[in-house]
Amino acid sequence: MEENSGRGILVVDDDRFILNLVIFFFESVGLEVHCAANGEEALRKIGERPYMLMITDLNMPGMDGLELARKARLMAPSMPILLGTGSVSPEIPCLALEAGIDTVFTKPYNLTEVLATVQRRINAE
């Protein structure tokens, strides 16, 4: 079984409001959503089951989204990883690519755009 052949997506963000908003939105279109409040929790969840895709915040206490992506990539090499950040600087896309992140979104999220990307990634399997 491929690492990303599981059901559901994993959303990682230390902001509970963002987590709740994203969960509500994705569940309203029929996606199974799991969440983690930090990188350590996300890695534990990835170790427990496969996910089709992970969306992570960049700036979180402890492990940031780039470090999480590098570690998640080792555990689930084919799982697509999307990054959300409110601090878009010119070096972020390059750092994201080096960390194995497929797509970078600016926050606040345009959920329609994020959903379209998620669906493209899921259907590409």
Secondary structure, DSSP 4 states (H G I P E B T S, - for coil): --TT-SSSEEEE-S-HHHHHHHHHHHHHTT--EEEESSHHHHHHHHHHS--SEEEEES--SSS-HHHHHHHHHHHSTT--EEEEES---THHHHHHHHTT--EEEESS--HHHHHHHHHHHHHT-
